[in-house]
């Protein structure tokens, strides 16, 4: 979290939330805070959870993670005088090897990050002048974790970096070309610590696309002494906003091609992360999705599953169990991580397998989240029903639903032919959809 994001989040807090926040940062317990504020500990926990949400720390499906430590770390970074030294000592003494609930991007030095050669090495091609690297894979396959590792290594090689997370923009910005391009420039400026100067470079006569390029070339690149690597995460969110997508992705490709003749643009390198191929009408000669270095993240194999189990401390986990688990979830990284986390947490392998599709199973929240996405889009749900009903052969779908289902991780796709990505989804959606 950069300084501007921190300040914006802090200013959004209510007076009551701040009343709870200050004693929390002073290392008081929930009970002590409740006594001081004449409320219940449950009220205190509710306020702290809402404070975490204001700072962008929210749980994904199936998560019950407490983001209190993340909140404290943000204040240690931006307002350290407000944080008790007891908190700092506690965080320092925390067990770094204990796994977190799966779902969030992994730390760059996490023991639970499993390399998938040659993805990591190919990603480092972003260090080349004007490079464009594309990382594609269904949701929750480790794309963002790979992006963070790549940006970390780029910094070690002397580059500046900026991670632009499109989900933070919101539909009001994503749907407006000008607002989005200005937001994009501001995100990069904030990440590298440059004050925004949009008014000096934006011009109605020049147009939004040219103004954006002018800002990056004549202001950003002119101020930086090192190359900069831009990580554009969840780029496929723009597919729902065709006008913005067409303008922005044309720029992404253009910036890379400018490097062929411009030393300044050679300093600008990009990693684009997305869940599925573009499914809107788009001129292939202007698309960034058919140039640069492509990386497609694959599912885990049985040996990788066993290796990861050992990293969780599951020394008795066998290759047969790895194969059985893959038979259920198809080697999908997030589903594998969920299983191994619960085995680490005391579940038996039989419990994981037998209750997989039940309301008490480890995948219940994940499956319900997918069900919610499908039932919110009738055409997508109908297309997926067709796939579920055809157990023995691939099904031909229209390009858009085929790519959308692939992006959700529900199917494996070969052009417009798709098949279910794992038996877990057949067992669950065969009776629930």
C-alpha positions as CSV (number, residue, x, y, z in Angstrom):
1,X,0.0,0.0,0.0
2,X,1.5,3.3,-1.1
3,X,1.2,6.6,0.9
4,X,-1.7,8.0,-1.0
5,X,-3.8,4.9,-0.7
6,X,-3.0,4.7,3.0
7,X,-4.0,8.4,3.6
8,X,-7.2,8.0,1.5
9,X,-8.2,4.9,3.5
10,X,-7.4,6.6,6.8
11,X,-9.5,9.7,6.0
12,X,-12.4,7.4,5.2
13,X,-12.6,6.1,8.8
14,X,-15.5,7.1,11.0
15,X,-14.8,8.8,14.3
16,X,-15.9,5.6,16.1
17,X,-13.6,3.5,14.1
18,X,-10.7,5.7,15.0
19,X,-11.7,5.5,18.7
20,X,-11.3,1.7,18.4
21,X,-8.2,1.9,16.2
22,X,-5.9,3.9,18.5
23,X,-6.1,1.6,21.5
24,X,-5.9,-1.4,19.2
25,X,-2.6,0.0,17.9
26,X,-1.5,0.6,21.4
27,X,-1.7,-3.2,22.0
28,X,-4.9,-3.1,24.1
29,X,-7.0,-6.3,24.0
30,X,-10.6,-6.3,22.7
31,X,-11.9,-6.6,26.2
32,X,-9.8,-3.6,27.4
33,X,-11.0,-1.5,24.5
34,X,-14.6,-2.5,25.1
35,X,-14.4,-1.5,28.7
36,X,-12.9,1.8,27.8
37,X,-15.5,2.6,25.1
38,X,-18.5,1.1,27.1
39,X,-19.3,-1.5,24.5
40,X,-18.9,-5.2,24.0
41,X,-15.8,-7.1,22.6
42,X,-18.0,-8.2,19.7
43,X,-18.6,-4.5,18.8
44,X,-14.8,-3.9,19.0
45,X,-14.1,-6.9,16.7
46,X,-16.8,-5.6,14.3
47,X,-15.2,-2.1,14.1
48,X,-11.7,-3.5,13.6
49,X,-12.9,-5.8,10.8
50,X,-14.5,-2.7,9.1
51,X,-11.3,-0.7,9.6
52,X,-9.4,-3.5,7.8
53,X,-11.9,-3.4,5.0
54,X,-11.4,0.4,4.6
55,X,-7.7,-0.3,4.0
56,X,-8.5,-3.0,1.4
57,X,-8.0,-6.0,3.6
58,X,-11.0,-8.3,2.8
59,X,-11.5,-12.0,2.7
60,X,-12.0,-13.9,-0.5
61,X,-14.4,-16.8,-0.8
62,X,-13.8,-19.4,1.9
63,X,-11.4,-17.2,3.8
64,X,-11.7,-16.4,7.5
65,X,-8.4,-14.7,7.7
66,X,-7.9,-11.9,10.3
67,X,-6.1,-9.0,8.6
68,X,-5.2,-7.3,11.9
69,X,-1.5,-8.0,11.4
70,X,-1.7,-6.5,7.9
71,X,-3.4,-3.4,9.3
72,X,-0.7,-3.0,12.0
73,X,2.1,-3.4,9.3
74,X,0.5,-0.7,7.2
75,X,0.6,1.7,10.2
76,X,4.2,0.6,11.0
77,X,5.1,1.7,7.5
78,X,3.2,5.0,7.3
79,X,2.5,6.1,10.9
80,X,5.0,4.1,13.1
81,X,4.7,6.4,16.1
82,X,1.1,5.3,16.5
83,X,2.0,1.6,16.9
84,X,3.1,0.1,20.2
85,X,6.5,-1.4,20.4
86,X,4.8,-4.5,21.7
87,X,3.1,-4.9,18.4
88,X,6.4,-4.7,16.5
89,X,7.9,-7.3,18.8
90,X,5.0,-9.6,18.3
91,X,5.2,-9.4,14.5
92,X,8.9,-9.9,14.6
93,X,8.5,-13.1,16.7
94,X,5.6,-14.5,14.5
95,X,6.1,-17.9,13.1
96,X,6.9,-17.2,9.4
97,X,6.6,-20.8,8.4
98,X,3.0,-21.3,9.5
99,X,0.8,-21.3,6.3
100,X,-1.9,-18.8,5.8
101,X,-5.4,-19.7,4.6
102,X,-5.0,-20.1,0.8
103,X,-6.4,-17.5,-1.5
104,X,-4.1,-14.5,-1.3
105,X,-0.9,-14.0,-3.3
106,X,2.1,-15.6,-1.7
107,X,5.0,-13.6,-0.3
108,X,8.0,-13.6,-2.6
109,X,10.0,-15.8,-0.1
110,X,7.2,-18.1,0.9
111,X,8.1,-21.7,1.2
112,X,4.6,-22.5,-0.2
113,X,5.3,-21.0,-3.5
114,X,5.9,-23.8,-6.0
115,X,7.9,-22.9,-9.1
116,X,6.6,-24.0,-12.4
117,X,9.5,-23.9,-14.9
118,X,10.0,-22.3,-17.3
119,X,7.4,-19.7,-16.1
120,X,9.7,-17.9,-13.7
121,X,12.6,-17.7,-16.1
122,X,10.5,-16.6,-19.0
123,X,9.0,-13.9,-16.8
124,X,12.4,-12.3,-16.4
125,X,12.5,-11.5,-20.1
126,X,10.7,-8.4,-18.9
127,X,14.2,-7.1,-18.0
128,X,14.9,-6.6,-21.8
129,X,14.4,-3.1,-23.3
130,X,10.8,-2.4,-24.1
131,X,9.8,-5.9,-23.1
132,X,6.2,-7.1,-22.9
133,X,5.4,-10.3,-21.0
134,X,2.0,-11.9,-20.8
135,X,1.0,-14.2,-18.0
136,X,-2.3,-16.1,-18.5
137,X,-4.1,-18.6,-16.4
138,X,-7.5,-19.2,-14.8
139,X,-8.2,-17.4,-11.6
140,X,-6.4,-18.6,-8.5
141,X,-3.6,-20.4,-10.4
142,X,-0.8,-18.2,-9.0
143,X,-0.5,-15.5,-11.6
144,X,-0.3,-12.6,-9.1
145,X,2.2,-14.5,-7.0
146,X,4.4,-14.9,-10.1
147,X,3.9,-11.2,-10.8
148,X,5.1,-10.2,-7.4
149,X,8.1,-12.4,-7.6
150,X,9.0,-11.0,-11.0
151,X,8.7,-7.4,-9.8
152,X,10.8,-8.3,-6.8
153,X,13.5,-9.7,-9.0
154,X,13.3,-6.7,-11.3
155,X,14.0,-4.5,-8.4
156,X,17.0,-6.6,-7.5
157,X,18.3,-6.0,-11.0
158,X,18.0,-2.3,-10.5
159,X,14.6,-1.5,-12.0
160,X,11.9,0.6,-10.6
161,X,8.5,-1.2,-10.4
162,X,4.9,-0.4,-10.2
163,X,2.0,-2.9,-9.6
164,X,-1.2,-1.6,-11.1
165,X,-4.2,-3.6,-9.8
166,X,-7.2,-3.0,-12.0
167,X,-9.7,-4.3,-9.5
168,X,-9.0,-1.2,-7.4
169,X,-10.3,1.1,-10.1
170,X,-14.1,0.2,-9.9
171,X,-16.6,0.2,-12.7
172,X,-17.0,4.0,-12.8
173,X,-13.3,4.4,-13.8
174,X,-13.0,1.2,-15.9
175,X,-15.9,2.3,-18.0
176,X,-14.6,5.8,-18.7
177,X,-11.6,6.0,-21.1
178,X,-10.3,9.3,-19.9
179,X,-10.7,8.6,-16.2
180,X,-9.1,5.2,-16.6
181,X,-6.0,6.4,-18.4
182,X,-5.5,9.2,-15.9
183,X,-6.0,6.7,-13.0
184,X,-3.4,4.4,-14.7
185,X,-0.9,7.3,-14.8
186,X,-1.6,8.3,-11.2
187,X,-1.1,4.7,-10.0
188,X,2.3,4.5,-11.6
189,X,3.3,8.0,-10.3
190,X,2.3,7.0,-6.8
191,X,4.2,3.7,-6.9
192,X,7.5,5.4,-7.9
193,X,7.0,8.4,-5.6
194,X,6.5,11.2,-8.2
195,X,3.9,13.9,-7.6
196,X,1.0,13.7,-10.2
197,X,1.1,16.3,-12.9
198,X,-1.7,15.3,-15.2
199,X,-2.8,18.9,-15.9
200,X,0.6,19.6,-17.5
201,X,0.3,16.8,-20.0
202,X,-3.4,16.2,-20.6
203,X,-4.9,18.0,-23.5
204,X,-8.3,17.7,-25.3
205,X,-6.6,18.6,-28.6
206,X,-4.0,15.8,-28.1
207,X,-6.7,13.3,-27.0
208,X,-6.7,10.9,-24.1
209,X,-4.5,8.2,-25.6
210,X,-1.8,10.6,-26.8
211,X,-2.0,12.5,-23.5
212,X,-1.4,9.3,-21.5
213,X,1.6,8.4,-23.7
214,X,3.0,11.9,-23.4
215,X,2.7,11.8,-19.6
216,X,4.6,8.5,-19.4
217,X,7.2,9.5,-21.9
218,X,7.9,13.2,-21.1
219,X,7.3,13.1,-17.4
220,X,7.6,9.7,-15.9
221,X,10.5,8.3,-18.0
222,X,12.2,11.6,-18.0
223,X,12.3,11.7,-14.2
224,X,13.5,8.1,-13.6
225,X,17.1,7.1,-13.7
226,X,16.4,3.4,-14.0
227,X,14.1,1.3,-16.2
228,X,10.6,0.7,-14.9
229,X,8.7,-2.5,-15.0
230,X,4.9,-2.1,-14.9
231,X,2.8,-5.0,-13.6
232,X,-0.8,-4.8,-14.9
233,X,-2.8,-7.3,-12.8
234,X,-6.3,-8.7,-13.7
235,X,-6.2,-7.0,-17.1
236,X,-9.1,-9.0,-18.3
237,X,-11.4,-6.9,-16.1
238,X,-11.3,-4.4,-19.0
239,X,-12.9,-6.9,-21.4
240,X,-16.3,-5.9,-19.9
241,X,-15.6,-2.3,-21.1
242,X,-14.8,-2.6,-24.8
243,X,-14.1,1.1,-25.4
244,X,-11.6,1.4,-22.6
245,X,-10.1,-2.0,-23.5
246,X,-9.6,-1.1,-27.1
247,X,-7.9,2.2,-26.3
248,X,-5.7,0.9,-23.5
249,X,-4.6,-2.4,-25.0
250,X,-3.7,-0.6,-28.2
251,X,-1.4,1.6,-26.1
252,X,0.1,-1.3,-24.3
253,X,1.2,-2.8,-27.6
254,X,2.2,0.6,-28.9
255,X,4.5,1.3,-25.9
256,X,6.3,-1.9,-26.5
257,X,6.7,-1.3,-30.2
258,X,8.0,2.3,-29.6
259,X,11.0,0.7,-28.0
260,X,12.2,-0.4,-31.4
261,X,13.1,3.2,-32.3
262,X,13.1,5.1,-29.0
263,X,15.7,4.8,-26.2
264,X,13.4,6.4,-23.8
265,X,10.6,3.8,-24.4
266,X,13.2,1.0,-24.0
267,X,13.1,1.9,-20.3
268,X,9.4,1.0,-20.1
269,X,8.7,-2.7,-19.6
270,X,5.4,-4.4,-19.0
271,X,3.9,-7.6,-17.4
272,X,0.3,-8.1,-18.3
273,X,-1.6,-10.6,-16.2
274,X,-5.0,-12.0,-17.3
275,X,-7.3,-14.9,-16.7
276,X,-8.5,-15.6,-20.2
277,X,-8.0,-14.6,-23.8
278,X,-9.8,-11.5,-25.1
279,X,-13.4,-12.2,-26.1
280,X,-14.3,-8.8,-27.5
281,X,-13.9,-7.6,-31.1
282,X,-10.4,-6.4,-31.4
283,X,-8.0,-5.7,-34.2
284,X,-5.3,-8.3,-34.0
285,X,-2.8,-5.9,-35.5
286,X,-3.3,-3.6,-32.4
287,X,-3.6,-6.3,-29.8
288,X,-0.9,-6.9,-27.1
289,X,-2.2,-10.5,-26.7
290,X,-0.5,-11.9,-29.7
291,X,3.0,-10.3,-29.2
292,X,5.7,-10.4,-26.6
293,X,6.6,-13.3,-24.3
294,X,3.6,-15.5,-23.4
295,X,3.4,-17.5,-20.2
296,X,0.6,-19.9,-19.6
297,X,0.4,-21.3,-16.0
298,X,-0.3,-25.0,-16.0
299,X,-1.9,-27.2,-13.4
300,X,0.2,-29.0,-10.9
301,X,1.4,-32.6,-11.5
302,X,1.4,-35.4,-9.0
303,X,5.1,-34.9,-8.1
304,X,4.5,-31.2,-7.5
305,X,1.5,-31.9,-5.3
306,X,3.6,-34.3,-3.2
307,X,6.5,-31.7,-3.0
308,X,4.0,-29.1,-1.8
309,X,2.6,-31.5,0.8
310,X,6.1,-32.0,2.2
311,X,6.5,-28.2,2.5
312,X,3.3,-28.3,4.6
313,X,5.0,-30.8,6.8
314,X,2.8,-33.7,5.6
315,X,5.7,-36.2,5.5
316,X,3.4,-39.2,5.2
317,X,1.5,-37.8,2.2
318,X,1.9,-40.4,-0.6
319,X,2.1,-40.2,-4.4
320,X,-1.1,-42.3,-4.4
321,X,-2.9,-39.6,-2.4
322,X,-1.5,-37.0,-4.7
323,X,-3.0,-38.9,-7.7
324,X,-6.3,-39.3,-5.9
325,X,-6.5,-35.6,-5.0
326,X,-5.6,-34.7,-8.6
327,X,-8.3,-37.1,-9.8
328,X,-10.8,-34.9,-7.9
329,X,-9.5,-31.4,-8.5
330,X,-7.4,-31.8,-11.6
331,X,-4.2,-30.3,-10.2
332,X,-5.7,-26.8,-9.9
333,X,-3.3,-24.9,-7.6
334,X,-5.9,-23.2,-5.3
335,X,-7.9,-26.4,-4.8
336,X,-4.7,-28.3,-4.0
337,X,-3.6,-25.7,-1.6
338,X,-7.0,-25.8,0.2
339,X,-6.7,-29.5,0.6
340,X,-3.1,-29.4,1.9
341,X,-3.9,-26.5,4.3
342,X,-6.8,-28.5,5.9
343,X,-4.6,-31.6,6.1
344,X,-2.0,-29.5,7.9
345,X,-4.9,-28.2,10.1
346,X,-5.9,-31.7,11.3
347,X,-8.3,-33.0,8.7
348,X,-7.8,-36.6,7.5
349,X,-7.4,-37.3,3.8
350,X,-10.6,-39.3,3.9
351,X,-12.5,-36.4,5.4
352,X,-11.3,-34.1,2.6
353,X,-12.2,-36.5,-0.1
354,X,-15.6,-37.8,1.2
355,X,-17.0,-34.3,2.1
356,X,-15.6,-32.5,-0.9
357,X,-18.9,-31.4,-2.4
358,X,-20.9,-31.2,0.9
359,X,-21.9,-28.0,2.8
360,X,-19.3,-29.0,5.5
361,X,-16.5,-29.8,3.1
362,X,-13.4,-27.7,2.5
363,X,-14.6,-26.6,-0.9
364,X,-18.1,-25.4,0.1
365,X,-17.4,-21.7,0.0
366,X,-15.4,-22.0,-3.2
367,X,-18.2,-23.9,-4.9
368,X,-20.8,-21.5,-3.7
369,X,-18.9,-18.5,-5.0
370,X,-18.7,-20.1,-8.4
371,X,-22.4,-20.9,-8.3
372,X,-23.1,-17.3,-7.5
373,X,-21.2,-16.2,-10.5
374,X,-23.0,-18.6,-12.8
375,X,-26.5,-17.9,-11.6
376,X,-25.8,-14.2,-12.0
377,X,-25.3,-14.7,-15.8
378,X,-28.0,-17.0,-17.2
379,X,-26.2,-17.4,-20.6
380,X,-23.1,-18.5,-18.8
381,X,-25.0,-20.9,-16.6
382,X,-26.7,-22.5,-19.6
383,X,-23.4,-22.9,-21.4
384,X,-21.9,-24.6,-18.4
385,X,-24.9,-26.9,-18.0
386,X,-24.1,-28.2,-21.5
387,X,-20.6,-29.0,-20.5
388,X,-21.6,-30.8,-17.3
389,X,-24.1,-32.9,-19.1
390,X,-21.5,-34.2,-21.6
391,X,-19.2,-36.4,-19.5
392,X,-17.3,-38.2,-22.2
393,X,-16.4,-35.7,-24.9
394,X,-15.6,-32.0,-25.3
395,X,-18.4,-29.6,-26.1
396,X,-18.4,-26.8,-28.6
397,X,-19.4,-23.4,-27.2
398,X,-19.5,-19.8,-28.5
399,X,-16.1,-18.1,-28.0
400,X,-17.2,-15.6,-25.3
401,X,-18.7,-18.1,-22.8
402,X,-15.9,-20.6,-23.6
403,X,-13.3,-18.1,-22.6
404,X,-15.3,-16.8,-19.6
405,X,-15.7,-20.3,-18.2
406,X,-12.0,-20.9,-18.8
407,X,-11.1,-17.7,-16.9
408,X,-13.2,-19.0,-13.9
409,X,-11.2,-22.2,-14.0
410,X,-14.3,-24.3,-14.7
411,X,-13.2,-25.7,-18.0
412,X,-10.2,-26.5,-20.1
413,X,-10.4,-25.0,-23.5
414,X,-9.1,-25.8,-27.0
415,X,-10.4,-22.9,-29.1
416,X,-14.2,-23.2,-28.7
417,X,-14.1,-26.8,-27.6
418,X,-14.2,-27.2,-23.8
419,X,-14.4,-29.9,-21.2
420,X,-14.7,-29.8,-17.4
421,X,-11.5,-29.0,-15.6
422,X,-12.1,-31.4,-12.8
423,X,-14.4,-34.0,-11.4
424,X,-15.2,-31.9,-8.3
425,X,-17.2,-29.6,-10.6
426,X,-19.0,-32.4,-12.3
427,X,-20.0,-33.9,-8.9
428,X,-21.2,-30.6,-7.5
429,X,-22.7,-28.8,-10.4
430,X,-24.3,-31.9,-11.8
431,X,-26.7,-31.9,-8.9
432,X,-26.8,-28.2,-7.9
433,X,-27.0,-26.2,-11.2
